[in-house]
């Protein structure tokens, strides 16, 4: 791939339907790219991109190609896991939450717990010993937030790692014990809390982060890397349906970052290394083979954030806030 642009001072990038939205830096003169000034904070939920400044929250409208749907006195949006027309809007400095449908307030309610997921009129809340050490999951109906439909407490000593996710009617997540010697991976029925599947894994250097959690919306399978293993995981059954040892690549210095992968149209894009050893590449999901790996040295020991592919170009933001834009000569992903 040929690097065609570098833009300094970029804070974040998000892909939204047919547009790429870039926060900070100079305007990028490429069609279908929207630049947001640094005075705004830019965020993205499942289906929506929004920006926030002072007391105003504005949503990007894909039809008008600008941020023109405004909610005042709001903090942030929590998008529905499966419906682009619904989301929750939180009120600033308050426990008030508004359910928005087609950008109209359907109804409001008070909820004093944190919400991880809004899915099919259910609220998934995680809590525990502290903000970062959570060992309890509660699921509420949006129509009755006083009493949970069900709750699940992890075994003593285990806390949730990352954020739970939901696919169809399965809520899945993983947890580690306080010494990181064991990993638990769960799939719970989101309606009842019944355990549909469960795995307990002894953590070693080769098995850490063994379950790939990057969802491919086309088939609801998860893809990614667990150490030197490339994996395809079925969150509905708890089964690893494909696994490939990537040790030969790691021996050559090609080390895809476990957490910085992205799926765009049948390719798993990845980054690895830092500073002079920084690289990026792509794996073909259909064949489970590496398409290519490219060296991309960075200054000051920087590393790349999660890749974004858009309209025949690869966008790589590094931790020094420089956006690197590469043109795909094959342009085989639309």
Backbone bond lengths (Angstrom), bond angles and torsions (degrees), N, CA, C in turn:
res aa  C-N    CA-C-N  psi(-1)  N-CA   C-N-CA  omega(-1)  CA-C   N-CA-C  phi
1 X - - - 1.461 - - 1.525 109.55 -
2 X 1.323 116.49 143.49 1.457 121.86 -179.95 1.517 110.16 -101.48
3 X 1.353 115.96 128.06 1.461 119.41 176.66 1.524 108.91 -77.54
4 X 1.334 116.15 124.88 1.462 119.88 -175.46 1.529 113.24 -111.12
5 X 1.335 118.09 -19.67 1.459 121.21 179.46 1.523 109.80 -145.44
6 X 1.328 114.51 153.59 1.458 122.46 164.70 1.523 107.01 -133.86
7 X 1.338 116.15 132.65 1.457 120.66 179.90 1.524 107.87 -127.23
8 X 1.321 117.32 120.90 1.466 121.72 -178.26 1.525 110.81 -91.76
9 X 1.328 115.41 155.55 1.458 121.10 176.71 1.510 114.82 81.69
10 X 1.340 117.93 18.08 1.465 121.39 -179.29 1.526 109.98 -84.57
11 X 1.318 117.09 130.96 1.462 122.24 -178.34 1.533 112.24 -90.10
12 X 1.339 116.92 -41.94 1.463 119.90 -176.19 1.519 109.37 -162.54
13 X 1.353 115.18 159.40 1.459 121.10 175.37 1.521 108.40 -136.07
14 X 1.337 115.96 142.20 1.456 121.50 178.29 1.522 109.63 -138.56
15 X 1.321 115.92 143.64 1.455 121.65 175.76 1.521 108.34 -101.39
16 X 1.313 116.04 130.18 1.458 121.53 -178.36 1.518 108.94 -135.74
17 X 1.331 115.64 103.81 1.458 120.85 179.33 1.528 110.32 54.24
18 X 1.317 118.82 -111.77 1.455 122.05 -176.00 1.522 112.96 -96.44
19 X 1.335 117.08 6.17 1.453 120.02 -173.98 1.530 111.20 -124.64
20 X 1.335 113.96 153.44 1.449 121.27 171.02 1.519 106.63 -113.44
21 X 1.323 116.79 128.31 1.456 120.89 -177.24 1.519 108.45 -113.26
22 X 1.334 116.07 123.15 1.457 123.28 -174.76 1.522 109.09 -115.37
23 X 1.324 116.33 129.45 1.463 121.65 179.16 1.522 109.29 -102.05
24 X 1.349 115.85 122.70 1.455 121.08 178.01 1.511 112.68 88.01
25 X 1.343 115.49 170.70 1.448 121.07 179.93 1.511 112.18 77.97
26 X 1.329 115.43 176.63 1.457 120.64 178.03 1.521 110.75 -75.56
27 X 1.325 116.26 158.42 1.459 120.80 178.80 1.527 110.10 -61.24
28 X 1.311 116.30 135.53 1.460 122.04 179.27 1.523 108.18 -97.99
29 X 1.317 115.39 120.50 1.472 120.10 -174.39 1.525 110.60 -86.20
30 X 1.325 114.73 63.06 1.457 121.96 176.05 1.527 106.77 -128.32
31 X 1.337 118.13 130.95 1.469 119.70 178.76 1.525 111.40 -56.10
32 X 1.297 116.47 148.31 1.468 126.01 177.79 1.525 113.24 72.03
33 X 1.344 117.99 15.65 1.467 120.75 173.02 1.525 108.58 -112.13
34 X 1.315 115.95 128.44 1.461 122.81 178.23 1.526 107.73 -108.37
35 X 1.332 117.66 126.38 1.461 122.02 179.23 1.524 109.91 -101.66
36 X 1.342 115.97 130.16 1.463 122.32 178.34 1.522 108.40 -110.74
37 X 1.322 117.84 131.60 1.457 121.93 -177.56 1.537 111.00 -67.37
38 X 1.330 114.53 156.61 1.468 120.87 -176.02 1.519 113.58 -64.42
39 X 1.326 117.66 -16.34 1.470 119.28 -179.18 1.528 111.84 -68.30
40 X 1.335 116.77 -15.46 1.457 121.50 178.18 1.531 110.51 -101.02
41 X 1.318 115.61 149.67 1.455 121.63 166.68 1.528 107.38 -95.57
42 X 1.329 116.32 130.13 1.458 121.13 -175.63 1.517 109.98 -106.93
43 X 1.341 116.84 136.93 1.455 122.21 -178.33 1.525 109.37 -138.74
44 X 1.329 115.14 162.21 1.462 119.83 174.29 1.512 109.52 -141.45
45 X 1.327 114.65 135.25 1.449 121.17 172.47 1.524 107.05 -110.64
46 X 1.315 118.68 -168.61 1.457 121.33 -170.08 1.520 113.38 -51.07
47 X 1.326 116.89 -49.36 1.454 120.16 -176.46 1.523 113.53 -118.92
48 X 1.316 118.24 -9.98 1.460 120.87 -170.42 1.524 111.83 -121.87
49 X 1.326 115.23 145.60 1.462 121.66 170.36 1.520 107.29 -111.86
50 X 1.327 116.76 135.20 1.459 119.01 -179.30 1.521 110.22 -142.76
51 X 1.319 115.01 159.49 1.455 120.72 178.02 1.522 109.12 -125.36
52 X 1.325 114.41 155.06 1.458 119.23 -172.22 1.527 109.08 -136.33
53 X 1.324 115.82 134.23 1.466 121.43 175.69 1.517 108.42 -151.21
54 X 1.333 115.13 125.98 1.459 120.49 -178.93 1.525 110.30 55.57
55 X 1.316 118.71 -118.49 1.468 121.35 -177.12 1.519 112.68 -102.70
56 X 1.322 118.26 7.55 1.457 119.99 -174.18 1.527 111.65 -114.47
57 X 1.312 114.24 135.54 1.457 121.84 176.99 1.517 107.80 -119.42
58 X 1.346 116.51 124.63 1.460 120.85 -177.82 1.529 109.61 -120.18
59 X 1.328 115.32 137.10 1.463 121.85 -178.30 1.524 109.76 -103.63
60 X 1.324 115.58 139.12 1.459 119.19 178.52 1.517 109.82 -75.02
61 X 1.327 115.70 127.22 1.458 122.98 -179.42 1.532 108.35 -100.20
62 X 1.327 117.34 115.39 1.469 120.63 -175.91 1.526 111.98 -68.30
63 X 1.329 117.62 -15.79 1.468 120.44 -178.91 1.528 111.14 -85.64
64 X 1.334 116.62 -42.08 1.466 119.54 179.53 1.529 111.89 -91.17
65 X 1.334 116.98 -9.70 1.470 123.85 178.76 1.521 112.06 62.52
66 X 1.321 116.28 35.55 1.456 119.41 177.17 1.530 109.35 -155.96
67 X 1.328 114.77 168.90 1.460 120.64 177.33 1.524 107.61 -85.36
68 X 1.313 117.03 101.95 1.466 118.42 -173.24 1.522 114.24 -135.28
69 X 1.333 117.32 3.71 1.465 119.31 176.57 1.521 106.81 -107.09
70 X 1.309 116.90 109.75 1.458 121.85 -167.99 1.532 112.06 -111.62
71 X 1.339 115.24 136.50 1.464 122.01 171.71 1.519 107.49 -124.53
72 X 1.315 117.28 122.42 1.459 120.63 179.73 1.525 110.76 -88.90
73 X 1.337 114.38 159.99 1.465 122.12 178.25 1.527 111.37 55.65
74 X 1.337 116.38 42.10 1.459 121.33 -178.08 1.516 110.26 -124.44
75 X 1.325 115.65 152.81 1.454 121.23 179.25 1.521 112.50 -99.19
76 X 1.340 115.77 -60.07 1.464 118.00 -176.47 1.524 110.33 -158.56
77 X 1.353 114.47 173.51 1.456 122.41 -178.37 1.522 109.00 -114.86
78 X 1.318 115.95 141.31 1.459 121.32 169.93 1.516 107.13 -118.40
79 X 1.331 116.89 113.07 1.447 120.91 -174.28 1.512 113.29 -80.56
80 X 1.317 116.18 153.45 1.456 121.70 173.92 1.522 109.38 -66.52
81 X 1.335 116.15 143.68 1.460 120.38 -178.75 1.521 112.23 -70.62
82 X 1.351 116.89 -18.12 1.467 117.18 -175.34 1.524 114.75 -144.06
83 X 1.312 118.24 11.06 1.462 120.08 -177.56 1.525 109.29 -138.55
84 X 1.324 116.77 114.61 1.460 121.19 -176.34 1.528 113.12 -72.59
85 X 1.330 117.42 -11.65 1.467 120.11 -176.98 1.523 112.70 -94.38
86 X 1.327 117.73 -5.13 1.457 120.54 -176.50 1.524 110.57 -122.67
87 X 1.324 115.71 144.25 1.455 120.58 171.03 1.526 109.15 -160.82
88 X 1.323 115.21 166.38 1.453 121.52 176.34 1.519 108.90 -104.84
89 X 1.320 115.45 137.71 1.455 122.44 179.62 1.524 108.33 -116.88
90 X 1.323 117.89 124.48 1.463 120.13 -179.74 1.521 110.28 -94.68
91 X 1.310 115.25 143.45 1.456 121.32 -179.71 1.523 109.57 -90.22
92 X 1.299 116.44 137.19 1.463 121.62 -176.44 1.530 111.18 -63.41
93 X 1.353 115.27 135.82 1.473 122.41 177.55 1.522 112.46 55.35
94 X 1.329 116.00 37.96 1.459 120.07 -177.51 1.511 109.45 -155.03
95 X 1.330 115.73 161.27 1.466 121.10 172.44 1.524 111.65 -92.38
96 X 1.327 116.95 8.52 1.462 120.65 -179.10 1.530 110.12 -76.77
97 X 1.330 115.00 133.54 1.462 122.11 178.41 1.521 108.24 -127.96
98 X 1.319 115.66 139.75 1.460 121.35 -178.07 1.524 109.47 -116.75
99 X 1.318 116.27 129.93 1.460 120.36 172.46 1.525 108.11 -86.79
100 X 1.332 115.98 120.17 1.453 122.14 -177.47 1.522 109.61 -108.41
101 X 1.323 116.31 128.36 1.468 122.51 176.04 1.526 107.33 -126.59
102 X 1.340 115.50 124.52 1.476 120.16 -176.74 1.524 111.17 52.87
103 X 1.337 115.95 37.62 1.457 124.41 176.52 1.527 113.32 65.60
104 X 1.339 115.98 20.07 1.459 122.03 174.12 1.526 108.96 -117.72
105 X 1.324 115.71 141.18 1.463 120.57 -178.97 1.527 109.19 -73.42
106 X 1.338 117.04 109.49 1.459 120.67 -179.19 1.514 110.92 -78.14
107 X 1.334 117.13 -46.94 1.462 120.91 171.44 1.520 109.00 -166.94
108 X 1.341 115.81 167.26 1.461 122.23 -176.38 1.523 109.67 -124.69
109 X 1.325 115.86 156.45 1.463 120.62 177.72 1.520 109.17 -156.33
110 X 1.316 115.29 165.97 1.463 121.90 179.60 1.531 108.63 -105.51
111 X 1.333 116.37 130.13 1.465 120.84 -179.77 1.522 107.67 -143.28
112 X 1.345 115.98 120.97 1.465 119.80 -172.95 1.530 113.09 -103.36
113 X 1.329 116.51 18.14 1.463 120.85 177.05 1.521 109.52 -116.06
114 X 1.319 116.00 158.62 1.452 119.79 174.70 1.521 111.00 -72.48
115 X 1.319 117.42 146.66 1.466 122.24 -179.89 1.526 108.84 -115.94
116 X 1.331 116.06 125.13 1.457 121.13 176.94 1.525 111.69 -90.26
117 X 1.334 115.93 -38.43 1.460 120.92 -175.03 1.517 109.64 -140.92
118 X 1.327 116.49 139.18 1.464 123.35 168.84 1.520 105.67 -114.76
119 X 1.337 116.85 114.27 1.455 120.18 -174.10 1.525 110.37 -145.26
120 X 1.324 116.19 119.38 1.462 121.59 173.54 1.527 111.75 50.29
121 X 1.333 115.07 48.82 1.473 123.34 179.73 1.523 113.57 63.46
122 X 1.319 116.30 25.22 1.465 121.71 173.08 1.512 109.50 -118.98
123 X 1.334 115.30 144.96 1.455 122.52 177.21 1.522 108.45 -112.38
124 X 1.318 116.28 124.50 1.462 121.20 177.74 1.520 107.32 -102.95
125 X 1.334 115.73 118.73 1.460 121.30 -177.41 1.526 109.60 -117.98
126 X 1.328 116.39 136.06 1.469 120.90 175.87 1.523 108.63 -116.08
127 X 1.305 116.13 143.26 1.464 121.12 -179.62 1.520 108.97 -152.67
128 X 1.341 116.21 175.99 1.460 118.78 179.76 1.505 113.52 166.66
129 X 1.329 115.22 -141.70 1.451 121.28 -173.29 1.528 111.92 -69.83
130 X 1.327 117.32 -32.85 1.455 122.10 179.12 1.521 107.92 -157.94
131 X 1.333 116.06 -176.72 1.462 120.48 -179.20 1.519 111.34 -62.71
132 X 1.329 116.59 -34.03 1.470 120.88 -177.72 1.525 113.03 -97.82
133 X 1.316 117.68 -19.85 1.465 120.78 -178.75 1.539 108.67 -109.21
134 X 1.332 114.29 91.58 1.461 119.76 -175.41 1.523 109.93 -111.99
135 X 1.327 115.08 131.58 1.468 119.87 -176.90 1.528 112.81 -132.14
136 X 1.334 116.56 17.39 1.460 120.20 -177.46 1.520 109.83 -140.32
137 X 1.331 115.82 136.10 1.465 121.84 175.88 1.522 108.72 -119.73
138 X 1.337 115.80 131.64 1.464 121.80 174.50 1.526 108.52 -125.24
139 X 1.327 116.06 139.72 1.460 120.93 177.21 1.526 108.46 -120.28
140 X 1.342 115.32 126.98 1.453 122.12 -177.66 1.532 109.79 -117.12
141 X 1.319 115.35 150.17 1.456 120.21 165.97 1.519 107.77 -80.79
142 X 1.327 116.90 138.44 1.455 119.63 -179.63 1.528 111.26 -64.27
143 X 1.331 117.05 -17.82 1.459 122.08 179.22 1.516 113.22 -86.79
144 X 1.331 116.84 -8.99 1.466 120.79 177.91 1.522 108.34 -152.51
145 X 1.329 115.80 90.72 1.460 120.14 -175.09 1.530 112.03 -92.96
146 X 1.312 117.19 6.33 1.470 120.18 179.69 1.524 112.21 -83.19
147 X 1.323 116.89 -33.44 1.461 121.45 -176.83 1.524 109.81 -128.11
148 X 1.338 118.33 126.32 1.469 118.98 -179.22 1.523 112.16 -68.71
149 X 1.321 115.57 147.54 1.470 120.42 172.53 1.521 109.69 -63.97
150 X 1.309 115.65 -38.29 1.461 121.93 175.77 1.523 108.95 -164.32
151 X 1.315 115.25 164.45 1.455 119.98 175.21 1.527 109.15 -143.13
152 X 1.316 115.72 155.17 1.458 120.20 179.40 1.523 108.90 -136.63
153 X 1.324 115.48 127.83 1.453 122.23 177.56 1.526 109.50 -105.26
154 X 1.318 116.17 127.58 1.454 120.45 179.32 1.523 110.37 -67.75
155 X 1.329 117.30 156.21 1.466 120.29 174.94 1.527 110.45 -56.19
156 X 1.302 116.25 152.79 1.462 121.60 -177.27 1.531 110.73 -55.69
157 X 1.335 114.38 134.33 1.459 119.90 176.83 1.514 114.26 93.40
158 X 1.347 118.57 -12.09 1.460 121.16 -178.87 1.529 110.62 -101.26
159 X 1.328 116.11 142.11 1.462 121.72 175.04 1.526 109.45 -131.55
160 X 1.335 115.42 152.72 1.466 122.29 -176.46 1.526 109.87 -68.19
161 X 1.322 115.91 136.44 1.460 121.79 177.04 1.523 108.31 -105.96
162 X 1.330 117.08 124.55 1.460 120.15 -179.56 1.516 111.61 72.34
163 X 1.322 116.22 -155.89 1.459 122.04 -177.91 1.522 110.51 -110.69
164 X 1.343 117.58 139.10 1.469 119.66 172.24 1.525 110.29 -60.75
165 X 1.315 115.80 156.40 1.456 121.43 176.76 1.528 108.63 -132.77
166 X 1.326 116.01 161.86 1.457 119.85 -179.77 1.520 109.38 -131.55
167 X 1.324 115.12 132.49 1.459 123.09 174.16 1.525 107.03 -129.85
168 X 1.322 115.87 123.33 1.460 121.10 -174.74 1.538 108.09 51.99
169 X 1.324 119.56 -116.37 1.467 120.18 -179.84 1.525 112.57 -110.76
170 X 1.329 117.10 21.04 1.458 121.43 179.85 1.522 110.08 -109.29
171 X 1.331 116.07 124.74 1.457 123.08 172.86 1.524 106.72 -98.61
172 X 1.334 116.92 118.15 1.462 117.36 -176.81 1.523 110.74 -127.74
173 X 1.327 114.54 150.07 1.465 121.97 -175.71 1.520 108.66 -164.61
174 X 1.330 116.46 167.66 1.456 119.01 173.63 1.517 110.25 -127.40
175 X 1.326 115.69 163.50 1.455 122.39 -175.85 1.526 108.96 -145.96
176 X 1.337 115.25 154.78 1.466 121.15 177.16 1.521 109.30 -125.96
177 X 1.346 115.32 152.55 1.453 119.07 172.56 1.532 108.69 -78.26
178 X 1.323 116.57 169.53 1.466 120.39 -171.72 1.517 112.87 -64.81
179 X 1.319 117.99 -21.95 1.460 121.66 178.82 1.531 112.43 -99.90
180 X 1.347 116.47 3.10 1.471 122.76 -178.72 1.525 112.25 54.96
181 X 1.321 115.70 36.51 1.463 119.85 176.39 1.525 111.61 -92.28
182 X 1.355 115.65 -24.40 1.456 119.83 -178.96 1.529 109.87 -133.52
183 X 1.318 114.76 147.30 1.454 122.92 175.46 1.526 108.42 -119.88
184 X 1.334 116.08 133.75 1.456 121.90 173.18 1.524 108.25 -110.95
185 X 1.321 116.80 135.43 1.458 121.96 176.80 1.519 107.49 -125.07
186 X 1.347 116.54 129.25 1.453 122.07 -173.21 1.520 112.34 -123.26
187 X 1.324 115.05 150.33 1.447 122.83 164.16 1.511 107.85 -129.34
188 X 1.351 117.77 113.65 1.462 122.71 -178.01 1.525 109.80 -111.06
189 X 1.311 116.64 145.40 1.455 121.59 172.52 1.530 107.71 -69.13
190 X 1.329 117.44 117.49 1.459 119.50 -173.58 1.530 111.59 -67.86
191 X 1.328 118.30 -19.29 1.459 120.82 179.41 1.521 112.48 -80.19
192 X 1.352 116.77 -34.98 1.467 120.54 -171.08 1.521 114.22 -121.77
193 X 1.336 117.95 -19.69 1.453 120.72 -175.18 1.515 113.83 83.95
194 X 1.331 117.48 0.89 1.466 121.42 178.85 1.528 109.42 -66.62
195 X 1.323 116.44 136.40 1.460 120.98 178.04 1.520 109.09 -73.36
196 X 1.326 116.89 117.70 1.462 121.51 178.05 1.528 111.04 -88.14
197 X 1.316 116.00 -33.67 1.464 120.83 173.98 1.531 109.08 -157.84
198 X 1.315 115.54 157.86 1.465 120.91 -177.82 1.523 108.99 -155.04
199 X 1.329 116.10 140.50 1.457 121.31 176.95 1.522 109.28 -130.79
200 X 1.324 115.88 142.01 1.458 121.41 172.35 1.518 107.57 -122.10
201 X 1.321 116.04 123.59 1.455 121.51 -173.50 1.519 109.19 -122.96
202 X 1.307 116.83 130.41 1.458 120.18 173.14 1.525 108.48 -77.10
203 X 1.319 116.31 126.47 1.454 120.94 -174.24 1.524 110.10 -83.98
204 X 1.318 115.22 124.35 1.463 122.13 170.67 1.518 107.06 -128.14
205 X 1.313 116.51 179.08 1.463 119.69 179.64 1.528 110.86 -59.35
206 X 1.317 117.84 -34.67 1.460 121.23 -175.67 1.525 113.42 -87.24
207 X 1.338 118.47 -14.99 1.462 119.66 -176.89 1.519 114.01 -111.92
208 X 1.334 119.16 -1.08 1.466 120.02 180.00 1.538 109.99 -58.68
209 X 1.342 115.61 138.96 1.473 122.15 -178.35 1.527 111.43 54.77
210 X 1.321 115.42 46.44 1.460 118.58 -170.48 1.518 113.24 -73.72
211 X 1.324 118.21 -18.59 1.462 120.04 -178.44 1.527 109.81 -99.72
212 X 1.332 115.86 122.54 1.464 121.45 178.20 1.528 109.56 -79.49
213 X 1.349 117.37 131.71 1.461 121.29 -172.57 1.521 113.49 -120.20
214 X 1.335 119.17 17.46 1.453 121.17 -179.15 1.524 109.37 -91.09
215 X 1.330 117.07 108.95 1.464 122.37 -170.66 1.529 111.01 -78.45
216 X 1.316 115.12 133.07 1.460 121.67 170.23 1.525 107.47 -98.01
217 X 1.328 116.92 111.50 1.462 120.87 -174.96 1.514 114.09 -63.53
218 X 1.333 118.17 -16.65 1.461 120.17 -178.05 1.517 112.81 -75.86
219 X 1.339 117.48 -29.62 1.470 119.17 -177.76 1.526 113.31 -134.99
220 X 1.346 117.39 3.15 1.464 123.32 178.63 1.528 113.46 61.22
221 X 1.320 117.07 20.90 1.456 120.97 171.45 1.525 108.71 -95.68
222 X 1.324 115.60 158.45 1.460 121.37 179.65 1.524 109.58 -107.11
223 X 1.326 114.89 141.21 1.454 121.06 -178.08 1.524 109.47 -128.43
224 X 1.338 115.53 154.53 1.456 118.66 175.48 1.506 112.06 155.05
225 X 1.326 113.81 -167.35 1.456 120.94 -177.11 1.523 109.97 -115.89
226 X 1.319 115.69 140.34 1.453 122.68 170.07 1.512 107.35 -121.35
227 X 1.331 116.89 93.54 1.450 119.56 -171.97 1.516 109.13 63.71
228 X 1.311 117.47 -126.52 1.467 120.99 -179.15 1.525 112.34 -91.46
229 X 1.336 117.50 12.46 1.461 121.77 179.02 1.530 110.28 -104.53
230 X 1.332 116.29 130.43 1.464 120.66 168.71 1.529 106.67 -91.04
231 X 1.339 116.58 134.96 1.452 120.18 -171.98 1.522 112.81 -133.78
232 X 1.322 113.76 150.59 1.463 122.11 166.11 1.523 105.81 -124.34
233 X 1.330 115.91 124.88 1.460 121.74 -170.86 1.526 109.54 -125.22
234 X 1.335 116.59 137.19 1.466 121.87 177.88 1.528 109.10 -100.37
235 X 1.346 118.15 106.74 1.459 120.44 -177.13 1.526 114.15 -72.24
236 X 1.319 117.60 -12.36 1.466 120.50 179.37 1.529 111.40 -81.31
237 X 1.320 116.25 -27.21 1.468 120.27 -178.32 1.521 113.20 -115.41
238 X 1.338 116.85 -16.49 1.456 120.21 -176.95 1.519 113.72 81.67
239 X 1.320 116.95 12.29 1.457 120.55 -175.60 1.532 111.63 -100.72
240 X 1.336 115.50 138.35 1.456 121.01 168.74 1.525 106.30 -81.35
241 X 1.326 116.89 112.60 1.461 120.25 -173.34 1.517 112.24 -91.49
242 X 1.340 116.83 -14.49 1.457 119.76 175.35 1.514 108.68 -156.37
243 X 1.313 115.70 141.08 1.459 120.41 178.02 1.522 109.09 -147.66
244 X 1.319 115.64 137.77 1.458 120.11 -177.41 1.522 109.41 -137.70
245 X 1.321 116.03 130.73 1.455 121.93 178.81 1.528 109.54 -75.29
246 X 1.322 116.03 121.61 1.462 121.03 -178.61 1.526 111.55 -104.68
247 X 1.328 116.83 21.43 1.467 120.52 -174.96 1.517 112.61 -58.35
248 X 1.337 117.10 -34.23 1.463 119.83 -179.32 1.523 111.00 -62.43
249 X 1.325 116.49 -36.53 1.461 119.81 177.93 1.528 110.44 -70.90
250 X 1.321 115.94 -42.41 1.457 119.85 -179.52 1.520 110.44 -62.57
251 X 1.340 117.16 -35.43 1.458 121.42 178.93 1.529 111.55 -64.47
252 X 1.346 116.04 -24.02 1.462 121.20 178.80 1.528 111.89 -92.38
253 X 1.330 116.94 7.40 1.456 120.54 179.80 1.503 114.51 86.51
254 X 1.334 116.94 7.80 1.463 121.08 177.92 1.524 107.85 -95.14
255 X 1.315 116.66 102.04 1.461 121.59 -174.34 1.521 110.34 -123.14
256 X 1.333 118.07 88.04 1.471 119.92 178.61 1.524 111.27 -57.57
257 X 1.333 116.11 130.17 1.454 120.30 178.59 1.525 110.04 -63.91
258 X 1.315 117.56 131.07 1.460 122.34 -175.28 1.530 111.58 -60.07
259 X 1.332 117.35 -35.58 1.462 120.63 -171.54 1.527 113.79 -103.54
260 X 1.338 119.15 -5.54 1.463 120.43 -174.02 1.528 110.24 -115.11
261 X 1.318 115.46 64.43 1.464 122.57 175.81 1.521 108.68 -117.36
262 X 1.324 116.65 158.80 1.465 121.12 176.05 1.516 108.72 -148.57
263 X 1.329 116.31 142.55 1.467 121.68 179.11 1.522 109.32 -104.32
264 X 1.318 115.46 123.96 1.454 121.61 173.22 1.516 108.01 -135.51
265 X 1.327 115.55 109.53 1.466 123.52 173.87 1.524 113.71 46.47
266 X 1.294 114.20 67.68 1.463 122.74 171.41 1.525 114.71 70.27
267 X 1.324 117.17 20.80 1.463 120.93 170.67 1.523 109.07 -131.87
268 X 1.318 114.82 141.90 1.461 121.37 173.42 1.529 106.71 -101.67
269 X 1.318 115.51 105.48 1.460 121.00 179.85 1.524 108.95 -85.40
270 X 1.328 116.64 139.89 1.461 120.04 -176.43 1.525 110.40 -142.00
271 X 1.324 114.54 160.72 1.462 122.16 173.58 1.519 107.76 -128.45
272 X 1.315 116.40 162.00 1.452 120.39 179.27 1.513 110.89 -162.00
273 X 1.336 115.97 163.98 1.450 120.97 177.71 1.512 113.23 70.49
274 X 1.325 115.58 -179.42 1.452 121.17 177.67 1.521 109.19 -154.48
275 X 1.328 115.49 161.06 1.456 119.74 180.00 1.514 111.54 58.77
276 X 1.315 116.23 -133.44 1.460 121.74 -178.20 1.529 112.38 -64.81
277 X 1.333 117.81 -18.60 1.456 121.31 -177.48 1.532 113.17 -99.89
278 X 1.324 118.09 10.75 1.468 121.08 -179.08 1.527 110.55 -65.53
279 X 1.329 115.04 141.30 1.462 122.13 -179.43 1.520 109.49 -143.94
280 X 1.328 115.68 164.99 1.454 121.35 169.07 1.514 108.13 -146.93
281 X 1.350 115.50 163.27 1.457 118.91 -179.10 1.511 111.14 -173.84
282 X 1.331 115.37 -171.16 1.461 120.95 -178.68 1.520 109.87 -146.49
283 X 1.330 114.76 145.68 1.456 122.59 175.74 1.514 107.91 -116.36
284 X 1.316 116.47 133.30 1.459 121.65 178.93 1.522 109.07 -78.44
285 X 1.328 116.98 116.37 1.463 120.93 -176.67 1.529 111.35 -64.66
286 X 1.313 117.52 -35.74 1.465 120.73 -177.21 1.523 112.15 -66.57
287 X 1.341 116.95 -36.44 1.469 120.40 -176.55 1.522 113.36 -105.15
288 X 1.351 116.73 -12.73 1.472 122.53 -175.89 1.527 112.16 60.29
289 X 1.324 116.55 27.79 1.456 121.95 177.82 1.528 109.62 -114.12
290 X 1.341 115.63 147.77 1.450 120.66 175.85 1.527 109.66 -68.62
291 X 1.329 116.89 125.52 1.462 120.97 176.57 1.527 110.80 -75.15
292 X 1.327 114.79 -48.79 1.460 118.86 179.72 1.517 109.52 -164.75
293 X 1.316 116.15 160.24 1.458 123.79 170.64 1.523 106.67 -135.36
294 X 1.319 116.65 135.67 1.463 120.33 -176.77 1.521 110.50 -129.89
295 X 1.320 116.15 133.73 1.464 121.27 173.95 1.522 109.22 -70.81
296 X 1.343 115.70 140.02 1.469 120.89 178.73 1.529 108.53 -148.22
297 X 1.331 117.70 72.73 1.473 121.54 -175.06 1.527 112.21 -56.32
298 X 1.336 115.10 139.00 1.458 121.91 178.91 1.533 109.63 -119.93
299 X 1.315 115.53 157.31 1.464 120.72 178.67 1.521 110.93 -85.85
300 X 1.326 115.72 159.68 1.474 123.67 169.05 1.520 113.56 55.17
301 X 1.325 116.81 35.33 1.459 121.52 175.76 1.530 112.67 60.13
302 X 1.325 117.65 28.88 1.456 121.26 178.20 1.529 110.13 -73.78
303 X 1.337 115.47 165.20 1.460 120.99 173.54 1.523 109.35 -138.30
304 X 1.329 116.18 163.75 1.456 120.51 -178.15 1.522 111.44 -85.05
305 X 1.349 115.25 146.55 1.452 121.81 169.93 1.532 108.09 -82.55
306 X 1.336 116.95 -176.54 1.463 121.85 -178.14 1.530 111.06 -59.62
307 X 1.348 118.85 131.61 1.466 121.42 -178.59 1.532 112.44 -66.08
308 X 1.327 115.07 151.57 1.463 122.12 172.20 1.521 107.97 -130.18
309 X 1.341 117.00 124.96 1.459 121.36 177.98 1.523 108.50 -107.24
310 X 1.345 115.83 131.30 1.465 119.32 -175.56 1.524 110.27 -153.10
311 X 1.314 115.59 121.96 1.463 122.07 170.82 1.532 112.65 52.79
312 X 1.333 115.64 49.27 1.454 120.43 175.74 1.507 115.53 79.00
313 X 1.322 117.34 11.57 1.459 120.83 -179.79 1.529 110.32 -135.13
314 X 1.329 115.58 148.40 1.457 122.24 177.07 1.519 108.65 -105.71
315 X 1.338 116.38 129.83 1.454 122.36 -177.68 1.528 108.41 -112.32
316 X 1.332 115.67 120.84 1.458 121.55 -178.27 1.520 108.85 -123.66
317 X 1.323 116.17 113.63 1.460 121.98 176.57 1.523 108.23 -95.42
318 X 1.338 117.39 127.77 1.463 118.36 178.79 1.522 110.24 -97.01
319 X 1.322 116.65 169.57 1.459 121.58 -175.24 1.527 112.27 -72.31
320 X 1.333 117.51 -6.54 1.462 121.48 173.63 1.513 112.34 -93.56
321 X 1.354 116.96 10.25 1.467 124.42 176.38 1.532 113.18 69.78
322 X 1.334 115.94 31.56 1.454 120.50 172.45 1.517 108.39 -109.58
323 X 1.337 116.19 129.09 1.454 121.58 178.77 1.525 109.11 -96.31
324 X 1.333 115.85 125.29 1.456 122.51 179.64 1.534 107.56 -107.13
325 X 1.325 116.48 126.48 1.462 121.02 -177.47 1.523 108.92 -114.01
326 X 1.332 116.00 122.55 1.455 122.48 -178.97 1.524 109.66 -114.44
327 X 1.307 115.37 139.80 1.458 120.44 176.53 1.523 109.97 -95.52
328 X 1.326 115.36 132.33 1.456 120.80 179.67 1.525 108.91 -85.29
329 X 1.329 119.16 112.80 1.472 119.96 -178.06 1.515 113.22 -65.18
330 X 1.337 116.41 -24.57 1.475 120.26 179.45 1.526 111.30 -84.36
331 X 1.342 114.88 -31.51 1.472 120.78 178.19 1.516 111.28 45.98
332 X 1.348 115.04 46.95 1.468 119.53 -175.12 1.514 112.79 -98.43
333 X 1.328 117.19 11.98 1.465 121.01 177.46 1.503 108.42 -125.68
334 X 1.296 116.17 122.85 1.461 120.67 -178.07 1.504 110.94 -107.66
